[in-house]
Amino acid sequence: MNTAVVEIKNEVAYSFLRDLERINVLRVIKRDQAVPKSKQKLSDRFSGCLSPERSDELQHELSQMRNEWSRDTC
């Protein structure tokens, strides 16, 4: 069995899909059931992706960028 995502453009198409479901040609699955959402926090998901050296480099670059914005340009 394969799963396909279909965009319903009007009520006639939805009615047609329900008819196909009644004769066991396909099964209509609600969108929230078709794609389960991840419950994992992003901080947990990406924790440890950067090396400590790269993290320090990025922090230094961010500090430099912040200082450039606070600098008076006139």
FENSULUR-V288871 format. One line per field, one symbol per residue. ss: DSSP state (~ for helix, > for strand, _ for the rest). phi: phi as a letter, one per 30 degrees, with the letter a starting at -180 (. if undefined). burial: # if it has 9 or more other ideal C-beta (glycine too) atoms within 8 Angstrom, else .. A space follows every 50 residues. Layout:
ss=???
phi=???
burial=???
//
This chain:
ss=__________~~~~~~~~~~~~________~~~~_______~~~~_____ _~~~~~~~~~~~~~~~~~~~____
phi=.ccbcbcdcaddddddddddddcidabdcdedddbdddcddddddcdidc deddddddddddddddddddddcd
burial=............##..##.##............................. ....#..#................
//
